[in-house]
Structure formats: structure tokens, C-alpha cells
Amino acid sequence: MVGERCIGRVRVETEKALALLEAVEPDNAQAPAWLRVSCSHVNGALECSVEMSCEDPQRILSLRNTLDDLLLSLRAALDALEERAI
């Protein structure tokens, strides 16, 4: 039986979605086995998903922290892309 999974998703609709993907594409190489972060360019938007085993209740905090980090990275990347456009 597969354990319970917790998933958080972020969708950013912007003309710069492809550039944003390239700027924040996560590296799962060092992520723990129970955590998966993925982002893709879908219909002109950036869609990111954070998925993890949530059998351990303490991992819910890890999910929230990972989403917080992702949102901070997205904001920084958007700001940098906008500054380059000026």
C-alpha cells in the first residue's frame, strides 16, 4: 500500500512563464527521498508542485517551508526579470 501524499501547487500566469521556469527550475538531486519538487510551463503559465510523503505529521511543516521557499524564489525571479525588461 502506498502511503499518504501531501501536495502543494503554485500557478503563476505571466508572459514571462518560460523565463521564470528557467530561473527557478528546482534541483531534486539533493532533496530527500520523501520530497519531490517539479515545475513546468503549461499554457503560458508556470505550474509548480511540491509532493511528499505525509505519513509523519512533522513533514507538513516541511511542505509549508518548501512552498514558502519556492514562493520567495518566484518573487525574486519575477523581480529580476522585470528589472531586465526596464
C-alpha positions as CSV (number, residue, x, y, z in Angstrom):
1,M,0.0,0.0,0.0
2,V,1.3,3.4,-0.9
3,G,1.4,5.9,1.9
4,E,-0.4,9.2,2.1
5,R,0.9,12.0,-0.1
6,C,0.6,15.7,0.5
7,I,0.7,18.0,-2.5
8,G,1.0,21.8,-2.7
9,R,0.7,23.6,-6.0
10,V,1.6,27.1,-7.2
11,R,0.5,28.6,-10.6
12,V,1.8,31.8,-11.9
13,E,0.2,33.3,-15.0
14,T,2.7,35.6,-16.7
15,E,4.0,36.4,-20.1
16,K,7.4,35.5,-18.6
17,A,6.5,32.0,-17.6
18,L,9.1,30.2,-19.6
19,A,11.9,32.5,-18.4
20,L,10.6,32.1,-14.9
21,L,10.7,28.3,-15.2
22,E,14.4,28.5,-16.3
23,A,15.2,30.8,-13.4
24,V,13.6,28.7,-10.6
25,E,13.7,25.1,-12.0
26,P,14.3,23.1,-8.9
27,D,17.1,20.7,-8.4
28,N,15.8,17.5,-6.9
29,A,19.2,15.9,-6.7
30,Q,19.7,16.8,-3.1
31,A,16.1,16.5,-2.0
32,P,15.2,13.8,0.5
33,A,13.5,10.7,-1.0
34,W,10.2,11.7,0.5
35,L,10.1,15.1,-1.2
36,R,9.6,15.9,-4.9
37,V,9.5,19.4,-6.4
38,S,8.7,19.9,-10.1
39,C,7.8,22.9,-12.3
40,S,6.6,23.1,-15.8
41,H,5.5,25.6,-18.4
42,V,1.8,24.9,-19.2
43,N,-0.4,27.0,-21.5
44,G,1.6,30.2,-20.9
45,A,1.8,29.7,-17.1
46,L,4.3,28.3,-14.7
47,E,3.0,25.4,-12.6
48,C,5.0,24.1,-9.7
49,S,4.1,21.1,-7.5
50,V,5.6,20.1,-4.1
51,E,4.8,16.5,-3.3
52,M,5.8,14.5,-0.3
53,S,5.0,11.6,1.9
54,C,3.0,12.9,4.8
55,E,2.8,9.9,7.0
56,D,5.0,11.8,9.5
57,P,2.9,14.8,10.7
58,Q,6.1,16.9,11.1
59,R,6.6,16.8,7.4
60,I,3.6,19.0,6.9
61,L,5.8,21.8,8.2
62,S,8.4,20.8,5.6
63,L,5.8,21.1,2.9
64,R,4.9,24.6,4.1
65,N,8.5,25.7,4.3
66,T,9.3,24.3,0.9
67,L,6.3,26.2,-0.6
68,D,7.5,29.4,1.2
69,D,11.0,29.0,-0.3
70,L,9.5,28.4,-3.7
71,L,7.3,31.5,-3.5
72,L,10.3,33.6,-2.4
73,S,12.3,32.3,-5.3
74,L,9.5,33.0,-7.7
75,R,9.1,36.6,-6.4
76,A,12.9,37.2,-6.7
77,A,13.0,35.8,-10.2
78,L,10.0,37.9,-11.3
79,D,11.6,41.0,-9.9
80,A,14.8,40.3,-11.7
81,L,13.0,39.6,-15.0
82,E,11.1,42.8,-14.6
83,E,14.3,44.8,-13.9
84,R,15.9,43.4,-17.0
85,A,12.9,44.5,-19.1
86,I,13.3,48.1,-18.0
